[in-house]
Amino acid sequence: MSGRFAKGQSGNPAGRPRKRRPHVSAFDIIFDKTLTVTQNGLERELTVEEALQIQTYQAALKGSRMAIRAVLKMIEKRELALAKQAPAPTNHIKPLSIIYDSDSANEAMRLLGVTMVDESESGYWENRPKLATWATQAAVSRPGRRTLDEKTLADARRSTLNPDCVKWPRTRINSQ
């Protein structure tokens, strides 16, 4: 015989041994252990996981970037778990939506707040839209704009709701 076992006889008659315990990682075993911690003069029982979370929160408060990232991930996981537990909203009322339909550019600019009606005007100019102060300021402060002549400047002043509040350019005015 050249081998240890006779032909046809198994070297392991009992077969492969069964698993002795379920698949549990070392971290799971350690995280289930409890510690006695003294906080503010009171003794408390905490799991290792809870103690590590408290230490991570404290490190985050001290400014550790890695701890801050870990805390943000913990918060995100908690929010997702709470969202899964939250009951689905039962009221199926559609929110009110207002749709503006404007046939004119004047009305569209009024809706956007670019123009407003000057209530103090009467007669021919009554209900005539005027540019909002911010819109005129944005237009005259724009880099690369063309130079303004006296007539254009006068038209802009007349078409602005509060022309005295606009910081008009001084160097760009050409007298012709």
Backbone bond lengths (Angstrom), bond angles and torsions (degrees), N, CA, C in turn:
res aa  C-N    CA-C-N  psi(-1)  N-CA   C-N-CA  omega(-1)  CA-C   N-CA-C  phi
1 M - - - 1.423 - - 1.517 109.85 -
2 S 1.317 115.34 128.21 1.450 117.93 -178.22 1.531 112.10 -92.92
3 G 1.361 120.30 -22.31 1.460 122.94 -177.30 1.507 112.19 -106.78
4 R 1.303 117.25 179.78 1.455 121.27 -179.21 1.522 112.50 -81.20
5 F 1.348 116.03 -27.22 1.459 120.04 -176.38 1.523 109.62 -113.43
6 A 1.303 113.69 150.22 1.460 119.23 177.78 1.519 109.34 -71.71
7 K 1.325 116.05 155.27 1.449 121.06 -177.65 1.525 109.90 -61.80
8 G 1.385 115.64 129.73 1.449 121.28 179.11 1.522 113.14 89.33
9 Q 1.322 117.43 -5.05 1.471 120.27 179.68 1.523 108.89 -103.46
10 S 1.339 117.49 131.87 1.459 122.44 -176.05 1.514 111.00 -75.64
11 G 1.293 114.71 146.04 1.458 119.82 175.22 1.523 111.61 -79.03
12 N 1.343 117.07 -13.67 1.464 120.66 179.90 1.526 106.93 -134.51
13 P 1.334 117.54 82.07 1.449 120.04 -173.37 1.536 113.21 -65.39
14 A 1.329 118.89 -27.90 1.465 120.79 -179.60 1.526 111.31 -79.64
15 G 1.302 120.12 -14.28 1.461 123.65 -178.78 1.531 111.75 87.41
16 R 1.299 114.53 -174.19 1.477 119.65 179.81 1.529 109.83 -67.63
17 P 1.333 117.30 134.57 1.471 117.76 -179.15 1.526 111.33 -67.72
18 R 1.340 114.94 146.26 1.453 119.84 179.33 1.522 109.99 -73.65
19 K 1.360 114.24 160.68 1.466 118.53 175.99 1.514 108.20 -66.05
20 R 1.307 116.63 138.91 1.456 120.26 -175.99 1.525 112.65 -84.44
21 R 1.331 117.55 -28.92 1.461 120.74 178.87 1.525 108.38 -148.27
22 P 1.315 116.04 161.57 1.465 118.02 179.88 1.523 110.41 -64.50
23 H 1.327 114.52 162.86 1.465 120.21 -178.27 1.534 109.75 -70.16
24 V 1.309 115.50 100.53 1.462 121.71 179.65 1.520 106.50 -127.52
25 S 1.338 114.83 129.91 1.462 117.65 -179.53 1.522 110.33 -79.18
26 A 1.310 115.73 162.84 1.468 120.94 178.66 1.524 110.65 -62.30
27 F 1.335 117.02 -34.33 1.468 120.21 179.00 1.529 111.22 -64.35
28 D 1.355 116.20 -39.67 1.460 118.84 178.45 1.521 111.24 -62.30
29 I 1.312 116.33 -40.50 1.469 120.41 179.36 1.524 110.23 -65.14
30 I 1.341 116.90 -44.01 1.465 120.79 -178.64 1.521 110.38 -68.66
31 F 1.338 118.01 -40.98 1.468 120.64 -177.65 1.524 112.02 -65.92
32 D 1.349 117.97 -25.42 1.457 120.25 179.41 1.529 112.70 -79.41
33 K 1.304 118.51 -14.96 1.462 121.41 177.61 1.522 109.69 -67.70
34 T 1.322 116.95 153.26 1.465 120.84 178.86 1.514 109.75 -113.97
35 L 1.318 113.90 151.46 1.461 122.33 178.28 1.520 107.71 -122.75
36 T 1.327 116.28 150.93 1.448 120.41 172.06 1.516 106.94 -100.46
37 V 1.323 115.78 119.01 1.462 121.95 -175.02 1.520 108.29 -120.01
38 T 1.338 116.53 140.13 1.452 121.01 176.72 1.516 108.15 -102.79
39 Q 1.334 117.21 117.35 1.454 122.99 177.87 1.514 108.26 -125.23
40 N 1.332 116.07 125.24 1.467 121.98 179.59 1.528 111.66 53.01
41 G 1.321 116.70 38.35 1.458 120.99 177.34 1.520 114.52 81.69
42 L 1.319 118.51 -0.56 1.465 122.14 -179.99 1.521 109.70 -112.05
43 E 1.327 115.36 136.96 1.461 119.64 176.73 1.519 109.62 -87.80
44 R 1.326 114.94 136.51 1.459 120.95 -179.90 1.508 109.22 -134.39
45 E 1.314 115.09 150.41 1.461 121.34 173.44 1.525 107.81 -94.43
46 L 1.312 117.35 123.58 1.459 122.40 178.08 1.517 109.15 -128.41
47 T 1.332 115.51 148.91 1.458 118.29 170.71 1.528 107.12 -77.22
48 V 1.305 114.85 162.67 1.464 119.39 178.68 1.529 109.67 -60.72
49 E 1.337 116.79 -37.58 1.464 120.95 179.60 1.532 110.61 -61.53
50 E 1.350 117.07 -44.97 1.466 120.29 178.88 1.525 111.52 -63.24
51 A 1.329 116.21 -40.45 1.461 119.87 179.51 1.529 110.91 -64.27
52 L 1.323 116.93 -40.39 1.466 120.51 178.20 1.526 110.95 -66.44
53 Q 1.328 117.00 -37.76 1.462 119.94 177.78 1.530 110.45 -64.30
54 I 1.315 117.51 -41.43 1.475 120.84 178.55 1.520 109.83 -62.43
55 Q 1.334 116.65 -43.61 1.469 119.70 178.44 1.530 111.00 -63.43
56 T 1.319 117.03 -38.59 1.465 120.65 179.15 1.519 110.30 -65.26
57 Y 1.350 117.75 -42.64 1.471 121.22 176.94 1.525 110.79 -60.02
58 Q 1.323 116.72 -43.21 1.465 120.32 -179.42 1.528 110.99 -65.33
59 A 1.327 116.82 -40.16 1.468 120.24 178.17 1.526 110.37 -65.91
60 A 1.334 116.60 -37.46 1.471 120.33 178.87 1.526 109.56 -64.85
61 L 1.312 117.22 -41.08 1.467 120.28 179.01 1.524 111.75 -65.21
62 K 1.324 116.63 -26.67 1.467 120.68 177.80 1.521 112.06 -82.49
63 G 1.354 116.79 -8.49 1.460 119.86 174.04 1.511 115.87 108.57
64 S 1.316 119.03 6.41 1.458 120.97 179.01 1.526 109.82 -67.31
65 R 1.322 116.52 121.17 1.466 120.07 -176.73 1.524 112.23 -66.18
66 M 1.331 116.54 -38.95 1.470 119.09 178.72 1.524 110.23 -64.95
67 A 1.328 116.65 -39.71 1.466 120.13 179.14 1.525 110.23 -66.95
68 I 1.329 117.11 -39.08 1.468 120.48 178.46 1.523 109.79 -61.11
69 R 1.350 117.16 -44.53 1.457 120.46 177.97 1.529 111.09 -60.62
70 A 1.351 115.94 -42.61 1.463 120.05 -179.66 1.533 110.56 -63.67
71 V 1.328 117.25 -41.80 1.466 120.95 179.51 1.528 109.66 -64.73
72 L 1.333 117.43 -42.23 1.459 119.97 178.69 1.532 111.14 -61.65
73 K 1.344 117.23 -38.17 1.459 120.31 177.09 1.527 110.72 -66.42
74 M 1.350 116.28 -38.69 1.466 119.60 177.38 1.526 110.76 -62.77
75 I 1.316 115.89 -42.19 1.464 120.59 179.64 1.520 109.90 -63.83
76 E 1.326 116.63 -42.76 1.464 120.52 -179.81 1.536 110.85 -62.31
77 K 1.347 116.85 -43.25 1.457 120.23 178.00 1.524 111.04 -62.58
78 R 1.329 115.84 -40.60 1.470 120.16 179.87 1.529 110.44 -64.73
79 E 1.330 116.83 -43.14 1.463 120.62 179.50 1.528 110.93 -62.29
80 L 1.334 117.41 -40.75 1.464 120.53 178.54 1.525 110.93 -65.38
81 A 1.342 116.81 -41.08 1.463 120.10 178.83 1.525 110.66 -65.35
82 L 1.331 117.59 -41.05 1.458 120.42 178.64 1.525 111.38 -66.36
83 A 1.335 116.65 -36.81 1.463 120.14 178.99 1.526 110.79 -65.81
84 K 1.341 117.63 -35.39 1.460 120.54 178.28 1.522 111.09 -69.32
85 Q 1.348 116.23 -35.18 1.460 120.47 -178.86 1.524 112.56 -78.21
86 A 1.318 116.93 -26.16 1.471 120.87 -176.28 1.519 109.87 -65.47
87 P 1.320 116.69 138.07 1.465 118.09 177.61 1.526 110.57 -69.38
88 A 1.305 114.53 149.36 1.470 119.56 179.61 1.524 108.48 -67.21
89 P 1.316 117.83 141.62 1.460 119.57 178.98 1.531 110.16 -61.69
90 T 1.327 114.98 136.06 1.455 118.95 -175.36 1.518 113.44 -96.06
91 N 1.319 118.07 -23.10 1.466 117.99 -178.66 1.520 108.98 -81.57
92 H 1.281 114.83 127.49 1.465 121.01 -177.21 1.526 111.02 -109.13
93 I 1.306 115.89 39.78 1.452 120.38 179.19 1.520 108.20 -82.69
94 K 1.303 115.96 127.22 1.458 120.22 178.73 1.524 109.24 -73.98
95 P 1.330 117.03 136.16 1.462 118.07 176.67 1.524 110.96 -66.49
96 L 1.299 115.58 145.91 1.456 121.71 179.59 1.523 109.10 -70.29
97 S 1.285 116.23 127.67 1.453 119.62 176.81 1.520 108.62 -122.49
98 I 1.305 114.45 136.86 1.458 120.52 -179.95 1.517 107.64 -106.21
99 I 1.299 115.39 126.40 1.461 120.40 179.01 1.517 107.37 -111.03
100 Y 1.324 115.16 122.80 1.451 120.01 177.75 1.518 108.45 -95.17
101 D 1.288 114.61 131.06 1.450 120.13 177.33 1.515 106.81 -123.42
102 S 1.294 116.09 114.88 1.455 119.52 -176.75 1.517 110.12 -115.52
103 D 1.321 114.02 132.88 1.458 118.70 178.31 1.518 112.14 -92.03
104 S 1.335 117.22 -11.32 1.461 118.20 -177.17 1.526 110.51 -129.19
105 A 1.305 114.48 155.23 1.461 120.43 178.21 1.521 110.45 -66.27
106 N 1.344 117.76 -35.70 1.462 120.84 178.98 1.524 111.15 -60.10
107 E 1.323 116.39 -44.56 1.457 120.52 -179.25 1.529 110.93 -66.85
108 A 1.321 117.16 -39.68 1.461 121.23 178.24 1.527 110.76 -62.79
109 M 1.339 117.39 -43.17 1.467 120.10 179.24 1.527 110.73 -67.69
110 R 1.332 118.09 -32.76 1.459 120.68 177.31 1.526 110.35 -67.13
111 L 1.333 116.65 -42.27 1.449 120.60 178.70 1.527 111.87 -63.28
112 L 1.316 117.06 -34.40 1.467 121.46 179.51 1.524 112.65 -82.70
113 G 1.317 117.98 -7.44 1.460 120.75 178.95 1.519 113.88 84.08
114 V 1.324 117.34 11.61 1.463 120.91 178.56 1.522 110.08 -77.51
115 T 1.333 116.24 -35.71 1.462 120.09 177.44 1.517 109.54 -123.72
116 M 1.330 115.17 157.90 1.466 122.00 178.16 1.518 108.15 -143.10
117 V 1.313 115.29 159.21 1.459 119.90 177.55 1.521 107.89 -90.76
118 D 1.332 115.73 130.89 1.463 120.85 177.89 1.522 108.49 -83.11
119 E 1.339 115.60 110.28 1.467 120.97 -176.85 1.528 112.21 -68.44
120 S 1.331 117.45 -23.86 1.462 120.25 -175.69 1.532 112.80 -79.08
121 E 1.319 118.92 -15.27 1.463 122.23 -178.70 1.524 110.42 -77.41
122 S 1.310 116.44 147.37 1.461 120.34 176.49 1.524 108.92 -141.71
123 G 1.301 116.37 169.19 1.464 120.54 179.08 1.504 111.58 78.48
124 Y 1.343 114.92 -136.21 1.462 121.62 -176.61 1.531 110.76 -61.48
125 W 1.341 118.25 -36.52 1.467 122.31 -174.39 1.528 112.46 -86.03
126 E 1.330 118.96 -1.10 1.459 121.84 -177.17 1.529 110.60 -62.20
127 N 1.316 116.82 138.95 1.469 125.60 -179.84 1.523 113.45 63.00
128 R 1.303 117.32 15.20 1.464 121.40 176.50 1.526 108.09 -79.94
129 P 1.336 119.26 127.09 1.468 119.80 -179.43 1.526 111.29 -69.41
130 K 1.335 114.59 143.00 1.462 120.97 175.34 1.517 108.31 -122.97
131 L 1.320 115.19 151.58 1.461 120.29 179.75 1.521 110.20 -68.41
132 A 1.330 115.89 140.66 1.461 120.34 173.54 1.525 107.89 -66.75
133 T 1.323 116.21 150.71 1.462 121.12 -176.80 1.528 111.07 -57.30
134 W 1.330 116.34 -43.04 1.463 119.47 -177.76 1.526 111.49 -63.09
135 A 1.339 116.99 -34.85 1.469 120.20 -178.38 1.526 110.68 -69.56
136 T 1.347 116.44 -41.21 1.469 119.85 177.51 1.524 110.02 -64.78
137 Q 1.357 116.10 -42.13 1.471 119.87 -179.41 1.526 110.28 -62.57
138 A 1.306 116.78 -41.44 1.462 120.16 178.89 1.521 111.19 -63.49
139 A 1.325 116.84 -37.97 1.466 120.50 -178.70 1.523 111.92 -69.53
140 V 1.336 117.49 -43.42 1.471 118.83 -176.91 1.524 111.71 -80.32
141 S 1.327 118.88 -17.46 1.464 121.34 -179.90 1.517 112.58 -93.47
142 R 1.300 117.49 -2.23 1.456 122.15 -176.58 1.523 110.60 -65.45
143 P 1.336 117.90 128.70 1.466 119.22 177.86 1.529 110.64 -67.45
144 G 1.295 115.99 145.69 1.463 121.64 177.15 1.511 113.74 79.85
145 R 1.321 117.36 13.08 1.466 118.90 -179.40 1.533 109.61 -74.15
146 R 1.311 115.45 162.19 1.464 118.92 177.79 1.521 108.95 -78.50
147 T 1.318 116.60 160.92 1.464 120.27 -179.40 1.520 110.31 -70.45
148 L 1.315 116.30 146.83 1.464 121.82 -178.73 1.522 109.82 -99.00
149 D 1.318 116.24 133.38 1.460 119.21 173.78 1.534 108.09 -94.99
150 E 1.309 117.37 174.53 1.469 122.26 -175.96 1.533 112.03 -60.41
151 K 1.335 117.34 -41.24 1.457 120.62 -178.74 1.525 111.19 -65.41
152 T 1.336 117.68 -44.45 1.458 122.02 179.25 1.523 110.52 -63.43
153 L 1.326 115.78 -41.71 1.461 120.99 179.13 1.533 110.55 -63.79
154 A 1.329 117.61 -42.43 1.466 121.71 178.72 1.529 110.46 -64.67
155 D 1.336 117.41 -40.86 1.462 120.71 177.17 1.536 110.94 -63.07
156 A 1.318 116.25 -41.88 1.468 120.44 179.96 1.530 110.47 -64.63
157 R 1.334 117.17 -41.28 1.472 120.75 178.02 1.531 110.46 -62.89
158 R 1.304 116.94 -44.13 1.457 122.18 -178.05 1.532 111.14 -66.89
159 S 1.328 117.48 -29.87 1.463 121.56 -176.36 1.524 113.36 -92.49
160 T 1.324 117.89 1.62 1.460 121.62 -179.04 1.520 109.75 -101.21
161 L 1.323 116.68 140.67 1.457 121.85 -176.91 1.531 111.66 -64.26
162 N 1.320 118.32 -47.23 1.469 122.48 177.85 1.530 108.58 -127.67
163 P 1.317 118.40 79.45 1.465 120.03 -173.93 1.532 113.05 -66.08
164 D 1.329 118.45 -23.22 1.458 119.85 -179.10 1.529 112.31 -73.07
165 C 1.320 117.38 -16.26 1.465 121.24 179.69 1.531 112.23 -88.15
166 V 1.333 117.33 -7.37 1.466 121.59 -179.14 1.517 109.15 -86.97
167 K 1.326 115.38 137.53 1.468 120.56 174.79 1.529 106.29 -89.18
168 W 1.320 115.12 97.66 1.459 120.91 -175.26 1.517 110.29 -78.03
169 P 1.336 117.18 143.74 1.469 119.31 178.86 1.524 110.68 -70.43
170 R 1.315 115.37 140.13 1.469 120.25 -179.68 1.527 111.02 -98.46
171 T 1.298 116.31 -39.28 1.467 120.21 -173.77 1.518 112.25 -79.78
172 R 1.317 118.83 -14.23 1.455 121.06 -175.31 1.526 113.50 -92.48
173 I 1.306 119.00 -5.22 1.467 121.38 -176.26 1.514 108.96 -83.16
174 N 1.334 115.12 125.49 1.469 120.60 176.55 1.515 108.30 -106.11
175 S 1.314 117.73 124.91 1.454 121.02 175.99 1.519 107.78 -90.14
176 Q 1.322 116.79 122.56 1.464 119.16 -177.65 1.503 110.29 -120.96
